[in-house]
Amino acid sequence: MNKLLLILGLGLVMGNLPALPSLAQEEPFYKGKTIKVLVGTTAGSLYDLWARTIAAHIGRHIPGNPETLAQNMPGAGHKIATNYLYNVAKPDGLTVIGSILPGVYMDQLVGRPEVKYDWARFVWIGSPVKSESQMTMRADAPYKSFDDIRNAKEPPRCGTTGTSGTDYMVSRLLEEIMPPLKIHSVLGYPGGPELDLAIERGEIQCRTFTIETFFAREPYLTWKKKGFVFNPYQTARKRDPRLADTPTLFELMDRYKTPETGRRLATVILANGTMGRPIFTSPGTPPDRVKILRQAFEKMLKDPVFLDDIKKKNFELEPISGEQLETMVKEVMTQPPEIIERLKKLLTQ
């Protein structure tokens, strides 16, 4: 002991004492903890399946290897989960939304009272895929093309989870920019599986949802095989090769000579497809934990186990980084007053 004290004393006097290793390395924040991954819809939809896939893989790439727990929080077109993350969940990086309708930003833009969040303040982690959409309609409905829908005396009955759903927003957009088209929106379904049952039972004739979902899972694979449905339109700027005979809304705007103001409105509404299936967490989450989550997301995208899993599930992969999402959100949430007023008129009628 005396020799050790002597060495320490000499080192301090001479100013050249080598750095001593820490007696106890600081443990990673996430070690021994559980990350809760919220799902804004019911079990079984592709939003749910994607969130559970993220939950199953991302923990391996977070220092400390935390547990992950997926929790469904459906209702109000995904706004219940969004409100919870913004107002109730602690900003500690332990609660994230794993997959959600990005169109919930539209409800904020038009000032719906049930919105208790600020979309621009969330912390963005990434999205595994973009989510352009298409309409699926029963083949026995009295409409065989988009022109039939536009000119019908009786509007088709199309289902939706709520006003933040792509199906609802696109329906209102089409009515605005392609008169005399009308669509009767049936609101309040908890999620995709319930909408599918409603189509099979004949309660509704159509719904609009992502192209990825349509080509990834049942019952759509069987519906296509049996000729039970057809696709009147798709929302992407270019036709998806798998829907080569289905016109895009941008082609239809050219056909019907939609004015520039209508095209600008369409760009704002259809931006939610570019955001895909965003993963994000609470405002105020410490920057070091945001960095950890973003890095884990990027590493997961290259993980052979993850890639094999989504291949088996027939999921698509077209990722968007957290930084890219942050830029998209800022752009879409800073609209001129005239566009906001037109959105309010369109989506609150």
HELIX and SHEET records of a PDB file:
HELIX    1   1 ASN A    2  MET A   14  1                                  13    
HELIX    2   2 LEU A   46  ILE A   58  1                                  13    
HELIX    3   3 GLY A   59  HIS A   61  5                                   3    
HELIX    4   4 ALA A   76  HIS A   78  5                                   3    
HELIX    5   5 LYS A   79  ASN A   87  1                                   9    
HELIX    6   6 VAL A  104  LEU A  109  1                                   6    
HELIX    7   7 TRP A  119  ARG A  121  5                                   3    
HELIX    8   8 PHE A  146  ASN A  151  1                                   6    
HELIX    9   9 THR A  166  ILE A  177  1                                  12    
HELIX   10  10 GLY A  192  ARG A  201  1                                  10    
HELIX   11  11 ILE A  211  PHE A  214  1                                   4    
HELIX   12  12 TYR A  220  LYS A  226  1                                   7    
HELIX   13  13 PRO A  241  LEU A  243  5                                   3    
HELIX   14  14 LEU A  249  ARG A  255  1                                   7    
HELIX   15  15 GLU A  260  MET A  275  1                                  16    
HELIX   16  16 PRO A  287  LEU A  301  1                                  15    
HELIX   17  17 PRO A  304  LYS A  312  1                                   9    
HELIX   18  18 GLY A  322  VAL A  332  1                                  11    
HELIX   19  19 PRO A  337  LEU A  347  1                                  11    
SHEET    1   A 6 GLU A  67  ASN A  72  0                                        
SHEET    2   A 6 THR A  34  VAL A  39  1                                        
SHEET    3   A 6 THR A  95  SER A  99  1                                        
SHEET    4   A 6 ILE A 279  THR A 281 -1                                        
SHEET    5   A 6 VAL A 123  SER A 127 -1                                        
SHEET    6   A 6 ILE A 320  SER A 321 -1                                        
SHEET    1   B 3 CYS A 206  THR A 210  0                                        
SHEET    2   B 3 SER A 133  ARG A 138 -1                                        
SHEET    3   B 3 VAL A 229  PHE A 230 -1                                        
SHEET    1   C 2 ARG A 157  GLY A 159  0                                        
SHEET    2   C 2 HIS A 184  VAL A 186  1                                        
END                                                                             
